Amino acid sequence: MKQKLVIYFLLSILLLAFPINANANNDFNNELQIELVDIYEEENEIKVEVYFVNVSNRELRNINYFGIDVYDEDENYIETYEWENDEDLQQVKLQPGEFDYWEFTLSKEDINLEENIFGFNAEYEAMNPKFTTGIHVVINNESLNTDVSPAVIKGRTLVPLRAIFEQLGADVNFNQKTNTITAVKGDIKITHKIGENKLYVNGEKVLLDVSSQSIQNRTMVPLRAISESFNCFVTFGKADKAIIISVIE
């Protein structure tokens, strides 16, 4: 089933995607999200780096059209850069929660990065649902490995603390005396006292919307807060009664 989405953004500000001409009997809202990674000038060209992220419960594949619309600061249309029936884009195949990195090149002529507004357009195929319930977390295209399922508390998704740290490649240590966990990856150090609604990233306090807590004998922590503390992209989607979360380093 072919879907179309349009995304508009002002430089690094990404707005929600929405599909057009979707089947009214299904929820295709934000199936394919396009995360802007970077946009910059290089010699006489504009480079646009994006992630295509599947936050649906379906396999998405065959991007047979991708367009970047350019508008002036008053939202007057200027031009569209198009990739139609591109052989490489047609090979894209994303399972739920997976992402793919792409770089596109625009002509620098008539483009001002401080003033122009850009829009994304994509057409793709969506296959049948693979699941309709549950919370599905995918980190760097790999499903989160845990013996306790993620939980939603006060609108926030919580995951087992050790599982999320280890899958992000952090070294984890637990001080039983102070009930404090420390996770280190590269030049980032996170400390958190179990049960509190804050953590420290390189010494700076970050408040949590939900405190860490014990569920089925596992310490659960807010997924987004932990992931973003390690400078990851976190993208959410809903389909039927399922939640799909993609974490990208």
Secondary structure, DSSP 8 states (H G I E B T S, - for coil): -EEEEEEEEETTEE---EEES--TTS--TTSEEEEEEEEEEETTEEEEEEEEEE-SSEEEEEEEEEEEEEE-TT--EEEEEEEES-TTGGG-EE-TT-EEEEEEEEE-TT--TTT-EEEEEEEEEEEEES-SEEEEEEETTEE---SS--EEETTEEEEEHHHHHHHTT-EEEEETTTTEEEEEETTEEEEEETT-SEEEETTEEEE-SS--EEETTEEEEEHHHHHHHTT-EEEEEEETEEEEEEEE-
